[in-house]
Structures are given as structure tokens and as C-alpha cells.
Amino acid sequence: MNTIDYIKQEMGMSMSWIGGLMADMQDSPLTVPTSNGGNHPLWIVGHLAYSESNIFHCYILGQGNPLAEWKDVFGIGSQPKNDATAYPPYDEMLAKFEAVRADTLAYLETITDTDLDNPSHNVPEDRKAYFGTIGKCLTVMTTHLAFHSGQLADARSAAGRDILTA
């Protein structure tokens, strides 16, 4: 298996795990994962859509983020609000996330393992350790979903739902 195939495999697996969690929480989008608070599903879905769009469009392609208007609500340093009206509709955010993931997977069909070492674009100096190359950007995309899938699973548990088996 080459590195591109590995990244595609990881992206596919992480998407299949988190996709079920995201879809299942549409009717309880403000459920916090712990008694001490945390990121609720509504914020997580928007954050994942915004972040992946930013990594793909800005850092990998060197373009503007088509979801730039979501930066204050979902970007680094943003905090979840307990007001659903502060966010775009859940299904819209989910569709945007699925679209940018599809664009990322299509992009992977156009590059080689050698391209992974190419420098990324427009990355702030203090973030280059994570986003300094195309390969690093794609690696973050795989781990970022895994990180937030745990929060979604905890929110489902807090909502009193049984564990998803598939």
C-alpha cells in the first residue's frame, strides 16, 4: 500500500465512523457530552466542515475558504453556544462537510506520494509543524475526525442513546 492509498483508507474509515454519529444526532444537536459541558454536535459538525474546508482550500490548494464566513463561529478558539439560531442549519453543515470530504478524496486521485512533500500554502508560521506540507495537511484531516468522533459518541451517550454498532 502506498501513502496515498493509506490516507484514502483512513479518510474513508474515519468518515464512516463519524458519519453515523453525525447523522444520528441531528434531532439532539445541542446535547453536551459531559456534565461539565463540552462540544455539542451542532458545533462539531460545523467545526469539522469549516476546518476541513480551510485545510483543503487554503492550505492545500492555496485558495480562499468557501466557508470563511463561519470562521468566528467554528474556527480555532471558537466556543460552542447553547443557541441553535447562532448556527447554520445542521443538515446544511453536514452537507458542506460531506462535499469538502468528497473534494479531498477526488484531489487524492490526482496526486502521487511525492506530492505529499510539497509545501502547503498560506499556513501561519506557528502552524507549519502541523500543516507545512500537503502530506501533513492530509494527516491532520484524518486525525481531526477521530478526535471529534469521541466527543460525538459521548454526546450520544449523554442523550441516552445506545452504542452504534455499524
C-alpha positions in Angstrom: 0.0 0.0 0.0 1.3 3.4 -0.9 0.9 6.5 1.3 -1.9 8.0 -0.8 -3.9 4.7 -0.5 -3.3 4.7 3.2 -4.6 8.3 3.5 -7.7 7.4 1.5 -8.3 4.3 3.6 -8.0 6.4 6.8 -10.3 9.1 5.5 -12.9 6.5 4.4 -12.8 4.7 7.8 -13.0 7.9 9.9 -15.8 9.2 7.7 -17.8 6.0 8.1 -17.4 6.1 11.9 -18.3 9.8 12.4 -20.9 9.9 9.6 -23.3 7.7 11.6 -22.7 9.7 14.8 -23.3 13.0 13.0 -26.5 11.8 11.3 -27.9 10.2 14.5 -27.6 13.5 16.5 -29.5 15.7 14.1 -32.5 15.7 16.4 -30.4 16.4 19.5 -27.8 18.9 18.2 -27.2 20.8 21.5 -26.5 17.8 23.6 -23.3 18.4 25.6 -21.1 15.3 26.0 -20.4 15.6 29.8 -22.0 17.1 32.9 -19.2 19.7 32.7 -20.1 20.8 29.2 -18.1 20.2 26.0 -18.5 20.5 22.3 -22.1 19.7 21.3 -22.9 18.0 17.9 -24.1 21.2 16.2 -20.7 22.9 16.9 -18.7 19.8 16.0 -20.3 19.3 12.6 -19.8 23.0 11.7 -16.3 23.0 13.0 -15.3 19.9 11.0 -16.8 21.4 7.8 -15.1 24.8 8.3 -11.8 23.3 9.4 -11.6 20.7 6.6 -12.6 23.3 4.0 -9.9 25.7 5.4 -7.2 23.0 5.3 -8.2 21.8 1.8 -8.9 25.1 0.0 -6.5 27.4 1.8 -3.5 25.3 2.8 -3.5 22.6 0.1 -4.9 24.4 -2.9 -3.8 28.0 -1.9 -7.3 29.4 -2.4 -9.8 31.1 -0.2 -12.0 29.1 2.2 -15.6 29.0 0.7 -16.8 28.7 4.3 -14.8 31.8 5.5 -18.0 33.4 7.0 -18.1 30.5 9.5 -14.7 31.4 11.0 -15.9 33.2 14.1 -18.4 30.5 14.9 -16.3 27.4 14.1 -12.7 28.4 13.8 -9.8 27.9 16.2 -10.7 29.5 19.6 -14.5 29.5 19.0 -16.7 28.2 21.7 -20.0 26.3 21.4 -23.1 28.3 22.1 -26.3 26.8 23.5 -28.4 28.6 21.0 -29.2 26.7 17.8 -30.0 30.0 16.0 -26.3 31.0 16.3 -25.5 28.3 13.7 -26.4 27.4 10.1 -28.9 24.5 9.8 -27.4 21.2 10.9 -28.2 19.5 7.6 -26.5 22.3 5.6 -23.4 22.0 7.7 -23.4 18.2 7.3 -23.8 18.6 3.5 -20.9 21.1 3.4 -18.7 18.7 5.3 -19.5 15.8 3.1 -18.9 17.9 0.0 -15.4 19.1 1.1 -14.5 15.5 2.1 -15.6 14.3 -1.4 -13.4 17.1 -2.9 -10.5 16.0 -0.8 -10.9 12.4 -1.9 -11.1 13.5 -5.5 -7.9 15.5 -5.1 -6.1 12.4 -3.7 -6.8 10.7 -7.1 -4.7 13.5 -8.8 -1.5 13.4 -6.7 1.3 11.0 -6.0 3.2 10.1 -2.9 6.0 12.5 -4.0 3.4 15.4 -4.0 2.9 14.8 -0.2 6.2 16.5 0.5 5.2 19.7 -1.4 4.9 22.8 0.7 1.4 23.9 1.6 0.1 27.5 1.1 -0.8 30.4 3.4 0.0 28.5 6.6 0.8 30.7 9.6 4.3 30.2 10.9 3.2 28.8 14.2 1.1 26.1 12.5 3.7 24.8 10.0 4.6 21.8 12.2 1.1 20.5 11.5 0.3 22.0 8.1 3.6 22.7 6.5 3.3 20.2 3.7 0.4 18.7 1.7 1.0 15.4 3.5 0.8 17.0 6.9 -2.4 18.7 6.0 -4.0 15.4 4.9 -2.7 13.7 8.0 -4.4 16.3 10.2 -7.7 15.7 8.3 -7.7 12.0 9.3 -6.8 12.6 12.9 -9.2 15.6 13.4 -12.2 13.4 12.7 -11.1 10.8 15.1 -10.6 13.4 17.8 -14.1 14.8 17.5 -15.8 11.4 16.9 -15.2 10.7 20.6 -17.0 13.9 21.6 -19.9 12.9 19.3 -20.0 9.4 20.8 -20.1 11.0 24.3 -22.9 13.4 23.3 -24.9 10.4 22.1 -24.3 8.7 25.4 -25.4 11.8 27.3 -28.6 11.8 25.1 -29.3 8.3 26.4 -28.7 6.5 23.2 -27.4 3.0 22.7 -24.0 2.4 21.1 -24.0 2.4 17.3 -22.8 -0.9 16.1 -22.3 0.0 12.4 
